[in-house]
Amino acid sequence: MQVSHFLLMTHYALLVSAFFTLLWRRDRAARLRLFLQLFFGLVGGGLALAWLMYFFPSGPPTPFP
Protein backbone atom coordinates (compact mmCIF):
# COMPACT_ATOMS: atom_id res chain seq x y z
CA MET A 1 0.00 0.00 0.00
CA GLN A 2 1.35 3.39 -1.00
CA VAL A 3 0.49 6.51 0.94
CA SER A 4 0.91 9.87 -0.75
CA HIS A 5 3.15 12.56 0.65
CA PHE A 6 0.26 15.02 0.58
CA LEU A 7 -1.88 12.74 2.76
CA LEU A 8 0.97 12.36 5.25
CA MET A 9 1.54 16.12 5.29
CA THR A 10 -2.14 16.88 5.96
CA HIS A 11 -2.27 14.22 8.68
CA TYR A 12 0.81 15.73 10.35
CA ALA A 13 -0.66 19.25 10.04
CA LEU A 14 -3.92 18.03 11.58
CA LEU A 15 -2.19 16.47 14.58
CA VAL A 16 0.19 19.37 15.20
CA SER A 17 -2.58 21.95 14.83
CA ALA A 18 -4.86 20.06 17.23
CA PHE A 19 -2.07 19.68 19.80
CA PHE A 20 -1.05 23.33 19.82
CA THR A 21 -4.66 24.51 19.73
CA LEU A 22 -5.50 22.52 22.85
CA LEU A 23 -2.28 23.66 24.50
CA TRP A 24 -2.57 27.39 23.82
CA ARG A 25 -6.28 28.35 23.79
CA ARG A 26 -9.16 27.84 26.22
CA ASP A 27 -12.08 29.54 24.43
CA ARG A 28 -13.88 27.43 21.81
CA ALA A 29 -14.00 30.17 19.16
CA ALA A 30 -10.34 31.05 19.69
CA ARG A 31 -9.42 27.36 19.45
CA LEU A 32 -11.23 26.96 16.15
CA ARG A 33 -9.67 30.10 14.68
CA LEU A 34 -6.15 29.09 15.77
CA PHE A 35 -6.65 25.53 14.52
CA LEU A 36 -7.66 26.73 11.07
CA GLN A 37 -4.80 29.23 10.92
CA LEU A 38 -2.23 26.62 11.92
CA PHE A 39 -3.65 23.88 9.70
CA PHE A 40 -3.91 25.96 6.55
CA GLY A 41 -0.59 27.64 7.33
CA LEU A 42 1.20 24.29 7.55
CA VAL A 43 -0.46 22.79 4.48
CA GLY A 44 -0.23 25.98 2.42
CA GLY A 45 3.37 26.57 3.48
CA GLY A 46 4.29 23.02 2.52
CA LEU A 47 2.66 23.36 -0.87
CA ALA A 48 4.30 26.74 -1.47
CA LEU A 49 7.71 25.34 -0.55
CA ALA A 50 7.16 22.32 -2.81
CA TRP A 51 6.16 24.61 -5.67
CA LEU A 52 9.30 26.72 -5.20
CA MET A 53 11.51 23.62 -5.09
CA TYR A 54 9.97 22.36 -8.34
CA PHE A 55 12.10 24.79 -10.34
CA PHE A 56 15.40 23.43 -9.00
CA PRO A 57 16.87 20.32 -10.62
CA SER A 58 16.71 17.13 -8.56
CA GLY A 59 19.97 15.56 -9.70
CA PRO A 60 23.43 16.43 -10.88
CA PRO A 61 23.71 18.52 -14.02
CA THR A 62 23.94 16.66 -17.29
CA PRO A 63 27.27 16.94 -19.12
CA PHE A 64 27.34 18.77 -22.41
CA PRO A 65 28.15 16.55 -25.43
Helices and strands as residue ranges (DSSP letters): H 5-24, H 28-53
